[in-house]
């Protein structure tokens, strides 16, 4: 069993290479890792091309959903994208939040950060920034984000509970997240569980769906909703690299399921009430008429 740091090193090294891969390679593989399929063109990704704010050069084909489509982003919001890659979801979020809002992408791969910053500069987006860091310890202040999005990233993180706690810390009271991720129902074959390529491919690091939702609930989030769910089918020509023909057949006809889910949840509190409270505190500290202090 690899340590958390070993797993992070695997992901960092692999995604440094994936940053330079063609989108077609990433789409026909499991998140750009584990080899490509000749049977299936698009294994995990959803189509961004019809979404406002989409920029082809920022789409590496590494997602498993469309979290920004469901994220209920409002004009002026501060949005954080976890595992921002080349900036795809950040630029879609920027369209929603507008010039008065702010978008922060967080990624721990140097190659991805460089690519995202180059894309933002090319597009002239001054209210989109990219910070290099570990999403288990986000380089972001407490209670600063209105919305958090993430696309197929938490499955790559060894300690998912830490990330969910960090999301809670960073969101404003009343803020919310919309996250697409890979989860399991049933156990993967041992050969898939233990393979480094399949970990980087968003499969071996996935946890049970019920456990995933339990972590969110136990952290204190409310209004937990699955906004979208779809089955992920790994093609036989990829499975055959890890499993025998008999094992592949048993896996395909067994009870284990791999799913992409997009989950919404809200941090307790009300942003409007917080604004009113701040104004009341400001007024209470103001000078009374005729007091001579102003």
N, C-alpha and C positions, 0 to 999 in steps of 0.2 A: 504494500500500500504506500503510495507516494505521499510525501508531506505537502502541506499547503503551499509552501514556497517552491517546491519542485513542480507542482501543478501550475502555479503562476508563471514559472519560467518557461514551461512548455507552451502555454498560451501566448506569452509575450513573443517568444521566438517564432512561433508559427504565424501569428498575426502580423509580424513584421514582413514576412514573405507574402502573406495573403494581400497585404496592402498594395502590392505591385502586380497581383494576378488579374487577369481579364475577368470581367463580370460573368461571362459564360462559363468559365471554369468554376467559379464560386457557386453559381446556381445549380450546376450539374453535379455538385458534390455536397457533402454535409458541411455547410458553413465554410467551404473552401478547403476542407481537410479530408483525409481518408480516401483520396482518389476520386476520379470522376466516373459518372455512369454513362453508358451508351444506350441505356434503356429509357431513362427519364431525363428530360431537359431541365426541369425545375423541381428540385426535391422539396425545398422548404419555403422559398421566398414568395411574397405577395407582390403584386404589380403596383408600383408607385407612379407610373408614368402619367396617370390622369389627375394626380393631386396637384393643387396649386402650390407653388414654391419648389416643386421638384426640379432638380438639376442633375442631368444624366452623369456628369463627371464626378458627382459625389456619391453615386450609388454603386456600391461594390457587390451588391447581391448577397449580403450576409445576414439579412433579417429572416424572421419567421412569422411576421405579422405586419400590421400597419398601425402601431400604437398612436401616432400623431393624428390619425383619422378619428380616433375615439377619445382624444384627450381633453376635449372641451376647453381648448385654449381661447382666452379672451384677449382683446386688444389691451396692450399695456402690461400683460403678464410677464413675470420672470419665469423662464422655463429652463430646466436642466435635463440634458440627455446623457444617460449613463452608458458608457461604451460607445462613444459618438462616431468612431470610425472616421471616414472621410467627410462627415458632416451632413449626410443625407437627411436624417430626421431633424437636425438642427435647422436646416434651411426651410424645410416644410413648416416647422414650428415658427420660424421667423416670419413667414407669410401670415400666420394666424395672429401672432402677437403684435405685428406691425412695427413701425419705426419707434414707437413710444415704449415698446417692451424690450426685453433682453433675453438672450439665449446663451446658455453656457454648456459647452460639450466637455465631458470628462472622459479621458481615455488614458490607459497606462502604457500604450505602445507608441514609441517615439515616431515611427514611420507614419502611423495614422495621424498623429497630431500635426506633423509637418504637412501631410497631404490636405488635411482639413483647413489648416491656416492658409495654405496656398489657394484653396478653393474660395474661402471667405474673402481673401484679398482680391481675387480675380472678379468676384461678384460685387465688390465694393460694400460689403455689409459691415458697418462699424459697430452694430449692436449684437454681433455674434462673436463669442470668444471661445477658445479651446484651452483647457487646462489639463496638464499631464498629472495623473495621480491615480491612486488605487481607490476604487469605489467602495471598498471596505473602510476607508478613511478619507472621505471626500474632502478635497481642498475648497470647501464652501462653508460659509458661516451658518449658524443656527437660524432657523425660522426665516429663510430668505427666499424660498421658491414658492410660487403659486402652483406650479405643475411640474411633475417629473415624468419623463418618458424614457423608455429603454426598449431595445429591440434585439432579443435573442442573446442576452449578455449574462444574466444572473446564473444561467446554467454553467457558465465558464468559471464561476467564482467558487472556491472551496467552501467558504463560510457564508452561506446565503443569509443566515439570520443576522449577521453583522451588517450586511448591505441593507436589509429591510429596516434595521434600527437606524442606520445612517439616513435612509430616506425619510423616516419619521422625524429625525432631528432637523433635517434641512428644510422640510416643508413648513410653511406658515400654518398657524391654526386655521383650519378650514380648507387648507390646500389639499391637492389630490394627485394621484399618479395613475398612469395608464401604461402598463408594461406587457409586452409580448415576450413569451418565453417558452422553452421546451420542458414538458413534464412527462412523467411516466404513470402508467397504470399497470402494475405487475413488474416483475423483475427481468432485466436484460440478461441474456446469456453471459456467462463469466468472461468469455473472450472479448465481448464488446465492452463490458464494464471496465476491464483492465487495460484497454488499449489507449495509448497516448493520443493517437490520431483521432480516435473516436471521441476522446475528451475534448480536444480542440474542435472537433466537428459538432459540438453542441449536443451530443447524445449521451456519452458515458458520464458526464457531470450532472445530468438532469436528475431530479429527485421525484418522489411520488407526488402526484397532483394534490392529494389530501394533505400531505405534509407541507407542501408549498403554501397552500391556503391557510393552514393552521399557523404557520410562522407569521403571516400577515395579520391574522386575527389576534394572536397572542401579543404582538407588538403594540396593539391598541388601535389599529385602524378600524374604521366603520364603513358601512355601505359597500362591502366587498361584493363585486359583481364580475362574473365572467362575461366580457363583452363579445368575445368571439372564440370559437374553438374549432380546430380542424385536425384531422389525423395526419400524421407524417409517416409515409411508407418508404422504407429504405430499399432501394432496388436490389435485386438478387445479385447483380454483378458487383456490387459493393459488399454485400453480406458475404459473398463467397470468398472474400479475402480473409475473413475471420472465422467463418463457420463452414463445416462440411455440408454436403448436399442434404444429408439427413437432418442436420441441425438447422439449416436454413428453412427447410420445409416445416419443421416443428415450430420454429419461431414465427413463420408466416401464418400458421394455423393455430397458434397458441392464444393465450389470453392476455399476453403483454401488448400494451398499446403505447405508442409514442405520439404525443399531441402537442400542438402549438396552441397556447391559450393567451388571450389578451385580457388582463385583469385590471379592474378599476378599484381603487379604494381611497378613502378620504381620512385625513387627520382630523380628530375632533376639534371643534371650535368654529368660530364664525369670523371671517375676515372683516365683514362690515362692522360687527360689534367691536372688534379690536381697534378699528379706525376711530369709531365713536369714543372709545375709552381713551385713546391717545389725545383726542381733541379736548375731552373733559379735563384730562390731566394738565394739558397746556393752559386751558382757561383758568384752572384753579391756581396755577402758578403766576398768572398775570397780575399786574398791579390793579388794585381797586381804584375806581374813579375818585379823585380828590385825595388820594393817599400821599401824593407827593413823591412817590418812589420812581415815577417814570420821567 
